[in-house]
Amino acid sequence: MKSYKGFSTKNPAAINHILQGKDLVIEDVMNEIMTRKGERLMMPTYGCIIHDLIFEPLTSSTSQLVKDDLQRIIDNDPRIELISEITLLEADHSITATMIVRILPSGEVEQLVIDLERE
């Protein structure tokens, strides 16, 4: 069985904060989702478009653009697969995306919830 090891980028104060397995996979996927598309130098396709659309009305076409981009991020990582439909909910000042994924090859199932607030 494959084992994944890496470092946490969310807690810079943590020394040797090593992540393994599903925790690393989820952190990597969440890092890409929480990065504005085009924000990374020399990586114009890395990131998610949801940040550019957060102030747009959540119409069916806007919703589909976000879902397609989230699907693209999941599809591009061979360590994870989407096993449910992506749902988007709009509140007054936020958008919440929810999806259920399977971590490969262990088969562990996790629910990912992405909350983005309009500033």
A tleap script that builds the chain and sets N, CA, C and O, in Angstrom:
source leaprc.protein.ff14SB
mol = sequence {
  NMET LYS SER TYR LYS GLY PHE SER THR LYS
  ASN PRO ALA ALA ILE ASN HIE ILE LEU GLN
  GLY LYS ASP LEU VAL ILE GLU ASP VAL MET
  ASN GLU ILE MET THR ARG LYS GLY GLU ARG
  LEU MET MET PRO THR TYR GLY CYS ILE ILE
  HIE ASP LEU ILE PHE GLU PRO LEU THR SER
  SER THR SER GLN LEU VAL LYS ASP ASP LEU
  GLN ARG ILE ILE ASP ASN ASP PRO ARG ILE
  GLU LEU ILE SER GLU ILE THR LEU LEU GLU
  ALA ASP HIE SER ILE THR ALA THR MET ILE
  VAL ARG ILE LEU PRO SER GLY GLU VAL GLU
  GLN LEU VAL ILE ASP LEU GLU ARG CGLU
}
set mol.1.N position { 0.840 -1.180 0.000 }
set mol.1.CA position { 0.000 0.000 0.000 }
set mol.1.C position { 0.884 1.242 0.000 }
set mol.1.O position { 1.883 1.296 0.717 }
set mol.2.N position { 0.517 2.244 -0.807 }
set mol.2.CA position { 1.283 3.480 -0.874 }
set mol.2.C position { 1.119 4.279 0.401 }
set mol.2.O position { 0.073 4.250 1.049 }
set mol.3.N position { 2.176 4.991 0.744 }
set mol.3.CA position { 2.152 5.887 1.891 }
set mol.3.C position { 2.583 7.264 1.408 }
set mol.3.O position { 3.575 7.381 0.689 }
set mol.4.N position { 1.867 8.290 1.785 }
set mol.4.CA position { 2.188 9.644 1.387 }
set mol.4.C position { 2.721 10.396 2.591 }
set mol.4.O position { 2.151 10.309 3.678 }
set mol.5.N position { 3.814 11.138 2.411 }
set mol.5.CA position { 4.395 11.944 3.480 }
set mol.5.C position { 4.675 13.329 2.938 }
set mol.5.O position { 5.041 13.479 1.772 }
set mol.6.N position { 4.506 14.344 3.775 }
set mol.6.CA position { 4.783 15.718 3.379 }
set mol.6.C position { 4.725 16.625 4.584 }
set mol.6.O position { 4.600 16.167 5.719 }
set mol.7.N position { 4.819 17.926 4.327 }
set mol.7.CA position { 4.829 18.912 5.396 }
set mol.7.C position { 3.589 19.788 5.326 }
set mol.7.O position { 3.050 20.047 4.250 }
set mol.8.N position { 3.146 20.241 6.499 }
set mol.8.CA position { 2.009 21.143 6.572 }
set mol.8.C position { 2.458 22.540 6.200 }
set mol.8.O position { 3.482 23.017 6.689 }
set mol.9.N position { 1.704 23.195 5.344 }
set mol.9.CA position { 1.980 24.590 5.019 }
set mol.9.C position { 1.009 25.525 5.733 }
set mol.9.O position { 1.121 26.744 5.607 }
set mol.10.N position { 0.074 24.978 6.468 }
set mol.10.CA position { -0.931 25.797 7.133 }
set mol.10.C position { -0.466 26.309 8.487 }
set mol.10.O position { -0.995 27.300 8.990 }
set mol.11.N position { 0.514 25.646 9.078 }
set mol.11.CA position { 0.968 26.040 10.402 }
set mol.11.C position { 2.468 26.287 10.366 }
set mol.11.O position { 3.247 25.394 10.698 }
set mol.12.N position { 2.891 27.501 9.961 }
set mol.12.CA position { 4.313 27.771 9.824 }
set mol.12.C position { 5.071 27.753 11.150 }
set mol.12.O position { 6.294 27.610 11.157 }
set mol.13.N position { 4.366 27.893 12.265 }
set mol.13.CA position { 5.026 27.871 13.570 }
set mol.13.C position { 5.383 26.448 14.003 }
set mol.13.O position { 6.208 26.252 14.896 }
set mol.14.N position { 4.761 25.466 13.369 }
set mol.14.CA position { 5.011 24.076 13.739 }
set mol.14.C position { 6.326 23.606 13.127 }
set mol.14.O position { 6.518 23.682 11.913 }
set mol.15.N position { 7.208 23.131 13.960 }
set mol.15.CA position { 8.481 22.609 13.484 }
set mol.15.C position { 8.303 21.129 13.199 }
set mol.15.O position { 7.789 20.381 14.030 }
set mol.16.N position { 8.733 20.717 12.015 }
set mol.16.CA position { 8.622 19.321 11.592 }
set mol.16.C position { 7.186 18.802 11.678 }
set mol.16.O position { 6.944 17.675 12.110 }
set mol.17.N position { 6.256 19.629 11.267 }
set mol.17.CA position { 4.845 19.230 11.246 }
set mol.17.C position { 4.634 18.349 10.011 }
set mol.17.O position { 4.246 18.831 8.947 }
set mol.18.N position { 4.892 17.076 10.173 }
set mol.18.CA position { 4.816 16.139 9.058 }
set mol.18.C position { 3.424 15.533 8.989 }
set mol.18.O position { 2.866 15.090 9.993 }
set mol.19.N position { 2.882 15.523 7.789 }
set mol.19.CA position { 1.579 14.901 7.554 }
set mol.19.C position { 1.783 13.623 6.764 }
set mol.19.O position { 2.735 13.494 5.994 }
set mol.20.N position { 0.873 12.680 6.968 }
set mol.20.CA position { 0.951 11.422 6.244 }
set mol.20.C position { -0.430 11.000 5.786 }
set mol.20.O position { -1.444 11.436 6.331 }
set mol.21.N position { -0.454 10.146 4.777 }
set mol.21.CA position { -1.689 9.533 4.319 }
set mol.21.C position { -2.756 10.522 3.929 }
set mol.21.O position { -2.488 11.495 3.224 }
set mol.22.N position { -3.970 10.273 4.390 }
set mol.22.CA position { -5.122 11.078 3.971 }
set mol.22.C position { -4.993 12.529 4.394 }
set mol.22.O position { -5.482 13.418 3.697 }
set mol.23.N position { -4.334 12.791 5.539 }
set mol.23.CA position { -4.185 14.174 5.988 }
set mol.23.C position { -3.377 14.997 4.992 }
set mol.23.O position { -3.705 16.153 4.722 }
set mol.24.N position { -2.323 14.401 4.449 }
set mol.24.CA position { -1.506 15.091 3.455 }
set mol.24.C position { -2.287 15.306 2.159 }
set mol.24.O position { -2.241 16.392 1.581 }
set mol.25.N position { -2.995 14.293 1.704 }
set mol.25.CA position { -3.757 14.394 0.463 }
set mol.25.C position { -4.812 15.490 0.592 }
set mol.25.O position { -4.958 16.321 -0.305 }
set mol.26.N position { -5.539 15.494 1.691 }
set mol.26.CA position { -6.579 16.500 1.892 }
set mol.26.C position { -5.977 17.894 1.978 }
set mol.26.O position { -6.527 18.840 1.413 }
set mol.27.N position { -4.856 18.034 2.676 }
set mol.27.CA position { -4.226 19.353 2.773 }
set mol.27.C position { -3.772 19.837 1.398 }
set mol.27.O position { -3.952 21.009 1.066 }
set mol.28.N position { -3.187 18.951 0.597 }
set mol.28.CA position { -2.747 19.347 -0.739 }
set mol.28.C position { -3.917 19.800 -1.610 }
set mol.28.O position { -3.821 20.809 -2.309 }
set mol.29.N position { -5.013 19.057 -1.567 }
set mol.29.CA position { -6.196 19.414 -2.360 }
set mol.29.C position { -6.790 20.726 -1.857 }
set mol.29.O position { -7.139 21.595 -2.656 }
set mol.30.N position { -6.906 20.876 -0.544 }
set mol.30.CA position { -7.462 22.105 0.018 }
set mol.30.C position { -6.561 23.308 -0.280 }
set mol.30.O position { -7.061 24.410 -0.510 }
set mol.31.N position { -5.245 23.110 -0.278 }
set mol.31.CA position { -4.338 24.202 -0.626 }
set mol.31.C position { -4.602 24.692 -2.043 }
set mol.31.O position { -4.624 25.897 -2.292 }
set mol.32.N position { -4.803 23.754 -2.976 }
set mol.32.CA position { -5.069 24.182 -4.350 }
set mol.32.C position { -6.420 24.886 -4.451 }
set mol.32.O position { -6.545 25.890 -5.152 }
set mol.33.N position { -7.420 24.372 -3.764 }
set mol.33.CA position { -8.747 25.003 -3.806 }
set mol.33.C position { -8.703 26.398 -3.190 }
set mol.33.O position { -9.364 27.310 -3.686 }
set mol.34.N position { -7.946 26.574 -2.130 }
set mol.34.CA position { -7.901 27.860 -1.440 }
set mol.34.C position { -6.922 28.852 -2.077 }
set mol.34.O position { -6.767 29.971 -1.587 }
set mol.35.N position { -6.267 28.449 -3.160 }
set mol.35.CA position { -5.375 29.334 -3.905 }
set mol.35.C position { -6.133 29.887 -5.107 }
set mol.35.O position { -6.769 29.140 -5.850 }
set mol.36.N position { -6.059 31.190 -5.287 }
set mol.36.CA position { -6.703 31.824 -6.438 }
set mol.36.C position { -5.989 31.362 -7.712 }
set mol.36.O position { -4.759 31.381 -7.778 }
set mol.37.N position { -6.750 30.954 -8.709 }
set mol.37.CA position { -6.167 30.465 -9.959 }
set mol.37.C position { -5.268 31.547 -10.554 }
set mol.37.O position { -5.667 32.704 -10.691 }
set mol.38.N position { -4.026 31.135 -10.908 }
set mol.38.CA position { -3.066 32.067 -11.470 }
set mol.38.C position { -2.212 32.781 -10.428 }
set mol.38.O position { -1.312 33.540 -10.787 }
set mol.39.N position { -2.477 32.552 -9.162 }
set mol.39.CA position { -1.750 33.233 -8.090 }
set mol.39.C position { -0.315 32.728 -7.943 }
set mol.39.O position { 0.576 33.497 -7.585 }
set mol.40.N position { -0.088 31.448 -8.215 }
set mol.40.CA position { 1.251 30.862 -8.052 }
set mol.40.C position { 2.129 31.218 -9.239 }
set mol.40.O position { 1.747 31.000 -10.389 }
set mol.41.N position { 3.293 31.760 -8.963 }
set mol.41.CA position { 4.263 32.132 -9.974 }
set mol.41.C position { 4.676 30.912 -10.791 }
set mol.41.O position { 4.992 29.866 -10.225 }
set mol.42.N position { 4.676 31.037 -12.096 }
set mol.42.CA position { 5.077 29.984 -13.032 }
set mol.42.C position { 4.096 28.802 -13.059 }
set mol.42.O position { 4.398 27.777 -13.671 }
set mol.43.N position { 2.933 28.923 -12.411 }
set mol.43.CA position { 1.926 27.858 -12.402 }
set mol.43.C position { 0.549 28.475 -12.681 }
set mol.43.O position { -0.293 28.522 -11.784 }
set mol.44.N position { 0.310 28.944 -13.902 }
set mol.44.CA position { -0.927 29.677 -14.183 }
set mol.44.C position { -2.209 28.864 -14.067 }
set mol.44.O position { -3.286 29.440 -13.917 }
set mol.45.N position { -2.117 27.540 -14.135 }
set mol.45.CA position { -3.331 26.728 -14.052 }
set mol.45.C position { -3.578 26.196 -12.650 }
set mol.45.O position { -4.602 25.555 -12.413 }
set mol.46.N position { -2.661 26.446 -11.708 }
set mol.46.CA position { -2.827 25.971 -10.332 }
set mol.46.C position { -3.790 26.904 -9.608 }
set mol.46.O position { -3.704 28.124 -9.745 }
set mol.47.N position { -4.694 26.335 -8.848 }
set mol.47.CA position { -5.638 27.129 -8.077 }
set mol.47.C position { -7.061 26.915 -8.551 }
set mol.47.O position { -7.334 26.100 -9.433 }
set mol.48.N position { -7.964 27.676 -7.937 }
set mol.48.CA position { -9.396 27.499 -8.184 }
set mol.48.C position { -10.039 28.833 -8.563 }
set mol.48.O position { -9.657 29.881 -8.042 }
set mol.49.N position { -11.003 28.791 -9.461 }
set mol.49.CA position { -11.678 30.002 -9.919 }
set mol.49.C position { -12.764 30.483 -8.960 }
set mol.49.O position { -13.327 31.559 -9.164 }
set mol.50.N position { -13.064 29.719 -7.933 }
set mol.50.CA position { -14.155 30.080 -7.028 }
set mol.50.C position { -13.937 31.458 -6.403 }
set mol.50.O position { -14.899 32.169 -6.114 }
set mol.51.N position { -12.678 31.833 -6.194 }
set mol.51.CA position { -12.371 33.132 -5.594 }
set mol.51.C position { -12.742 34.282 -6.521 }
set mol.51.O position { -13.109 35.362 -6.059 }
set mol.52.N position { -12.646 34.052 -7.824 }
set mol.52.CA position { -12.997 35.087 -8.797 }
set mol.52.C position { -14.498 35.226 -8.982 }
set mol.52.O position { -14.971 36.244 -9.487 }
set mol.53.N position { -15.249 34.214 -8.580 }
set mol.53.CA position { -16.698 34.220 -8.793 }
set mol.53.C position { -17.497 34.408 -7.508 }
set mol.53.O position { -18.726 34.350 -7.535 }
set mol.54.N position { -16.827 34.631 -6.396 }
set mol.54.CA position { -17.526 34.644 -5.106 }
set mol.54.C position { -18.537 35.792 -5.003 }
set mol.54.O position { -19.520 35.680 -4.271 }
set mol.55.N position { -18.308 36.889 -5.724 }
set mol.55.CA position { -19.251 38.004 -5.658 }
set mol.55.C position { -20.308 37.954 -6.754 }
set mol.55.O position { -21.197 38.804 -6.810 }
set mol.56.N position { -20.208 36.960 -7.617 }
set mol.56.CA position { -21.199 36.781 -8.677 }
set mol.56.C position { -22.424 36.054 -8.119 }
set mol.56.O position { -22.294 35.252 -7.193 }
set mol.57.N position { -23.597 36.321 -8.665 }
set mol.57.CA position { -24.770 35.548 -8.259 }
set mol.57.C position { -24.552 34.067 -8.591 }
set mol.57.O position { -23.987 33.742 -9.636 }
set mol.58.N position { -24.987 33.200 -7.732 }
set mol.58.CA position { -24.790 31.765 -7.941 }
set mol.58.C position { -25.871 31.237 -8.882 }
set mol.58.O position { -26.789 30.529 -8.468 }
set mol.59.N position { -25.737 31.598 -10.153 }
set mol.59.CA position { -26.667 31.119 -11.176 }
set mol.59.C position { -26.274 29.698 -11.554 }
set mol.59.O position { -25.258 29.184 -11.087 }
set mol.60.N position { -27.061 29.079 -12.380 }
set mol.60.CA position { -26.729 27.709 -12.790 }
set mol.60.C position { -25.420 27.669 -13.575 }
set mol.60.O position { -24.652 26.718 -13.434 }
set mol.61.N position { -25.151 28.686 -14.402 }
set mol.61.CA position { -23.900 28.681 -15.163 }
set mol.61.C position { -22.687 28.967 -14.273 }
set mol.61.O position { -21.639 28.345 -14.445 }
set mol.62.N position { -22.815 29.891 -13.332 }
set mol.62.CA position { -21.723 30.164 -12.392 }
set mol.62.C position { -21.469 28.952 -11.516 }
set mol.62.O position { -20.320 28.576 -11.284 }
set mol.63.N position { -22.523 28.349 -11.038 }
set mol.63.CA position { -22.410 27.150 -10.216 }
set mol.63.C position { -21.705 26.034 -10.973 }
set mol.63.O position { -20.859 25.338 -10.412 }
set mol.64.N position { -22.051 25.861 -12.246 }
set mol.64.CA position { -21.426 24.807 -13.056 }
set mol.64.C position { -19.945 25.087 -13.283 }
set mol.64.O position { -19.136 24.159 -13.281 }
set mol.65.N position { -19.577 26.356 -13.481 }
set mol.65.CA position { -18.159 26.711 -13.632 }
set mol.65.C position { -17.359 26.322 -12.390 }
set mol.65.O position { -16.270 25.758 -12.499 }
set mol.66.N position { -17.899 26.622 -11.220 }
set mol.66.CA position { -17.219 26.298 -9.965 }
set mol.66.C position { -17.119 24.788 -9.790 }
set mol.66.O position { -16.058 24.267 -9.447 }
set mol.67.N position { -18.226 24.086 -10.025 }
set mol.67.CA position { -18.222 22.626 -9.884 }
set mol.67.C position { -17.223 21.976 -10.843 }
set mol.67.O position { -16.501 21.056 -10.462 }
set mol.68.N position { -17.186 22.454 -12.076 }
set mol.68.CA position { -16.248 21.904 -13.055 }
set mol.68.C position { -14.801 22.130 -12.626 }
set mol.68.O position { -13.952 21.258 -12.806 }
set mol.69.N position { -14.524 23.300 -12.058 }
set mol.69.CA position { -13.157 23.583 -11.635 }
set mol.69.C position { -12.767 22.735 -10.423 }
set mol.69.O position { -11.638 22.251 -10.343 }
set mol.70.N position { -13.690 22.555 -9.485 }
set mol.70.CA position { -13.415 21.675 -8.342 }
set mol.70.C position { -13.206 20.239 -8.814 }
set mol.70.O position { -12.326 19.540 -8.311 }
set mol.71.N position { -14.006 19.802 -9.773 }
set mol.71.CA position { -13.857 18.464 -10.346 }
set mol.71.C position { -12.488 18.319 -11.008 }
set mol.71.O position { -11.842 17.279 -10.877 }
set mol.72.N position { -12.044 19.358 -11.719 }
set mol.72.CA position { -10.737 19.336 -12.377 }
set mol.72.C position { -9.610 19.155 -11.353 }
set mol.72.O position { -8.672 18.391 -11.580 }
set mol.73.N position { -9.711 19.857 -10.238 }
set mol.73.CA position { -8.687 19.748 -9.186 }
set mol.73.C position { -8.640 18.326 -8.642 }
set mol.73.O position { -7.559 17.761 -8.476 }
set mol.74.N position { -9.800 17.745 -8.364 }
set mol.74.CA position { -9.858 16.372 -7.849 }
set mol.74.C position { -9.335 15.395 -8.899 }
set mol.74.O position { -8.556 14.499 -8.576 }
set mol.75.N position { -9.757 15.563 -10.150 }
set mol.75.CA position { -9.349 14.652 -11.222 }
set mol.75.C position { -7.840 14.688 -11.485 }
set mol.75.O position { -7.261 13.683 -11.899 }
set mol.76.N position { -7.205 15.830 -11.249 }
set mol.76.CA position { -5.774 15.967 -11.512 }
set mol.76.C position { -4.893 15.377 -10.421 }
set mol.76.O position { -3.675 15.307 -10.591 }
set mol.77.N position { -5.470 14.954 -9.314 }
set mol.77.CA position { -4.682 14.356 -8.230 }
set mol.77.C position { -4.965 12.855 -8.203 }
set mol.77.O position { -6.081 12.448 -7.877 }
set mol.78.N position { -3.981 12.031 -8.537 }
set mol.78.CA position { -4.224 10.583 -8.611 }
set mol.78.C position { -4.430 9.921 -7.245 }
set mol.78.O position { -4.716 8.726 -7.178 }
set mol.79.N position { -4.290 10.674 -6.172 }
set mol.79.CA position { -4.438 10.110 -4.828 }
set mol.79.C position { -5.860 10.203 -4.297 }
set mol.79.O position { -6.142 9.744 -3.190 }
set mol.80.N position { -6.758 10.795 -5.081 }
set mol.80.CA position { -8.100 11.078 -4.564 }
set mol.80.C position { -9.114 10.963 -5.696 }
set mol.80.O position { -8.792 11.234 -6.853 }
set mol.81.N position { -10.348 10.558 -5.360 }
set mol.81.CA position { -11.417 10.531 -6.353 }
set mol.81.C position { -12.709 11.032 -5.741 }
set mol.81.O position { -12.986 10.800 -4.564 }
set mol.82.N position { -13.485 11.712 -6.542 }
set mol.82.CA position { -14.777 12.243 -6.129 }
set mol.82.C position { -15.801 11.128 -6.179 }
set mol.82.O position { -15.908 10.431 -7.187 }
set mol.83.N position { -16.564 10.947 -5.090 }
set mol.83.CA position { -17.576 9.886 -5.092 }
set mol.83.C position { -18.983 10.421 -4.870 }
set mol.83.O position { -19.931 9.645 -4.750 }
set mol.84.N position { -19.124 11.746 -4.816 }
set mol.84.CA position { -20.461 12.331 -4.710 }
set mol.84.C position { -20.535 13.552 -5.603 }
set mol.84.O position { -19.514 14.043 -6.084 }
set mol.85.N position { -21.721 14.033 -5.819 }
set mol.85.CA position { -21.887 15.267 -6.559 }
set mol.85.C position { -21.412 16.427 -5.692 }
set mol.85.O position { -21.574 16.399 -4.472 }
set mol.86.N position { -20.835 17.429 -6.305 }
set mol.86.CA position { -20.417 18.631 -5.581 }
set mol.86.C position { -21.648 19.499 -5.382 }
set mol.86.O position { -22.373 19.786 -6.334 }
set mol.87.N position { -21.882 19.916 -4.140 }
set mol.87.CA position { -23.014 20.799 -3.869 }
set mol.87.C position { -22.488 22.176 -3.470 }
set mol.87.O position { -21.481 22.302 -2.773 }
set mol.88.N position { -23.193 23.194 -3.931 }
set mol.88.CA position { -22.858 24.575 -3.584 }
set mol.88.C position { -24.054 25.214 -2.916 }
set mol.88.O position { -25.181 25.117 -3.403 }
set mol.89.N position { -23.801 25.867 -1.800 }
set mol.89.CA position { -24.851 26.595 -1.091 }
set mol.89.C position { -24.413 28.040 -0.940 }
set mol.89.O position { -23.268 28.323 -0.587 }
set mol.90.N position { -25.331 28.945 -1.209 }
set mol.90.CA position { -25.042 30.365 -1.107 }
set mol.90.C position { -25.789 30.939 0.090 }
set mol.90.O position { -26.990 30.718 0.249 }
set mol.91.N position { -25.074 31.670 0.919 }
set mol.91.CA position { -25.688 32.409 2.016 }
set mol.91.C position { -25.458 33.895 1.733 }
set mol.91.O position { -24.909 34.254 0.691 }
set mol.92.N position { -25.877 34.755 2.662 }
set mol.92.CA position { -25.737 36.196 2.438 }
set mol.92.C position { -24.311 36.614 2.136 }
set mol.92.O position { -24.073 37.414 1.231 }
set mol.93.N position { -23.367 36.080 2.884 }
set mol.93.CA position { -21.985 36.527 2.747 }
set mol.93.C position { -21.009 35.381 2.525 }
set mol.93.O position { -19.820 35.530 2.806 }
set mol.94.N position { -21.480 34.243 2.028 }
set mol.94.CA position { -20.565 33.111 1.844 }
set mol.94.C position { -21.083 32.119 0.810 }
set mol.94.O position { -22.260 32.103 0.451 }
set mol.95.N position { -20.150 31.295 0.353 }
set mol.95.CA position { -20.476 30.151 -0.495 }
set mol.95.C position { -19.829 28.936 0.163 }
set mol.95.O position { -18.670 28.989 0.573 }
set mol.96.N position { -20.578 27.848 0.261 }
set mol.96.CA position { -20.054 26.613 0.828 }
set mol.96.C position { -20.144 25.524 -0.234 }
set mol.96.O position { -21.212 25.253 -0.783 }
set mol.97.N position { -19.000 24.906 -0.511 }
set mol.97.CA position { -18.939 23.768 -1.426 }
set mol.97.C position { -18.702 22.519 -0.599 }
set mol.97.O position { -17.846 22.506 0.286 }
set mol.98.N position { -19.461 21.464 -0.887 }
set mol.98.CA position { -19.326 20.206 -0.152 }
set mol.98.C position { -19.191 19.068 -1.150 }
set mol.98.O position { -19.889 19.019 -2.163 }
set mol.99.N position { -18.271 18.147 -0.840 }
set mol.99.CA position { -18.086 16.969 -1.689 }
set mol.99.C position { -17.552 15.830 -0.843 }
set mol.99.O position { -16.898 16.049 0.177 }
set mol.100.N position { -17.835 14.623 -1.275 }
set mol.100.CA position { -17.309 13.437 -0.601 }
set mol.100.C position { -16.291 12.806 -1.536 }
set mol.100.O position { -16.550 12.591 -2.720 }
set mol.101.N position { -15.105 12.510 -0.961 }
set mol.101.CA position { -14.005 11.963 -1.754 }
set mol.101.C position { -13.486 10.676 -1.126 }
set mol.101.O position { -13.682 10.415 0.061 }
set mol.102.N position { -12.821 9.885 -1.955 }
set mol.102.CA position { -12.164 8.667 -1.481 }
set mol.102.C position { -10.664 8.850 -1.671 }
set mol.102.O position { -10.207 9.236 -2.747 }
set mol.103.N position { -9.899 8.571 -0.613 }
set mol.103.CA position { -8.450 8.634 -0.673 }
set mol.103.C position { -7.949 7.288 -1.192 }
set mol.103.O position { -8.342 6.232 -0.695 }
set mol.104.N position { -7.075 7.343 -2.199 }
set mol.104.CA position { -6.572 6.115 -2.811 }
set mol.104.C position { -5.150 5.851 -2.332 }
set mol.104.O position { -4.435 6.822 -2.086 }
set mol.105.N position { -4.708 4.675 -2.189 }
set mol.105.CA position { -5.425 3.426 -2.412 }
set mol.105.C position { -6.119 2.901 -1.159 }
set mol.105.O position { -6.724 1.830 -1.198 }
set mol.106.N position { -6.044 3.634 -0.047 }
set mol.106.CA position { -6.589 3.114 1.218 }
set mol.106.C position { -8.101 2.970 1.193 }
set mol.106.O position { -8.649 2.128 1.904 }
set mol.107.N position { -8.787 3.772 0.388 }
set mol.107.CA position { -10.241 3.708 0.319 }
set mol.107.C position { -10.939 4.524 1.392 }
set mol.107.O position { -12.164 4.467 1.503 }
set mol.108.N position { -10.189 5.285 2.187 }
set mol.108.CA position { -10.802 6.109 3.229 }
set mol.108.C position { -11.687 7.169 2.585 }
set mol.108.O position { -11.320 7.769 1.574 }
set mol.109.N position { -12.848 7.391 3.177 }
set mol.109.CA position { -13.815 8.349 2.653 }
set mol.109.C position { -13.844 9.566 3.569 }
set mol.109.O position { -13.906 9.440 4.792 }
set mol.110.N position { -13.799 10.753 2.952 }
set mol.110.CA position { -13.811 12.007 3.694 }
set mol.110.C position { -14.778 12.979 3.042 }
set mol.110.O position { -14.955 12.980 1.824 }
set mol.111.N position { -15.395 13.802 3.868 }
set mol.111.CA position { -16.228 14.886 3.344 }
set mol.111.C position { -15.392 16.165 3.399 }
set mol.111.O position { -14.861 16.528 4.449 }
set mol.112.N position { -15.282 16.843 2.254 }
set mol.112.CA position { -14.574 18.111 2.195 }
set mol.112.C position { -15.614 19.222 2.160 }
set mol.112.O position { -16.548 19.193 1.358 }
set mol.113.N position { -15.439 20.199 3.039 }
set mol.113.CA position { -16.328 21.360 3.089 }
set mol.113.C position { -15.463 22.600 2.931 }
set mol.113.O position { -14.539 22.829 3.712 }
set mol.114.N position { -15.764 23.387 1.930 }
set mol.114.CA position { -15.013 24.597 1.649 }
set mol.114.C position { -15.941 25.775 1.896 }
set mol.114.O position { -16.933 25.951 1.190 }
set mol.115.N position { -15.617 26.578 2.900 }
set mol.115.CA position { -16.403 27.780 3.218 }
set mol.115.C position { -15.627 29.010 2.784 }
set mol.115.O position { -14.505 29.235 3.237 }
set mol.116.N position { -16.218 29.797 1.914 }
set mol.116.CA position { -15.606 31.035 1.473 }
set mol.116.C position { -16.531 32.187 1.785 }
set mol.116.O position { -17.686 32.204 1.362 }
set mol.117.N position { -16.019 33.146 2.524 }
set mol.117.CA position { -16.823 34.311 2.883 }
set mol.117.C position { -16.535 35.453 1.934 }
set mol.117.O position { -15.398 35.665 1.511 }
set mol.118.N position { -17.571 36.172 1.612 }
set mol.118.CA position { -17.410 37.389 0.815 }
set mol.118.C position { -16.913 38.489 1.737 }
set mol.118.O position { -17.481 38.731 2.801 }
set mol.119.N position { -15.863 39.139 1.321 }
set mol.119.CA position { -15.271 40.176 2.178 }
set mol.119.C position { -15.802 41.535 1.824 }
set mol.119.O position { -15.416 42.528 2.439 }
savepdb mol mol.pdb
quit
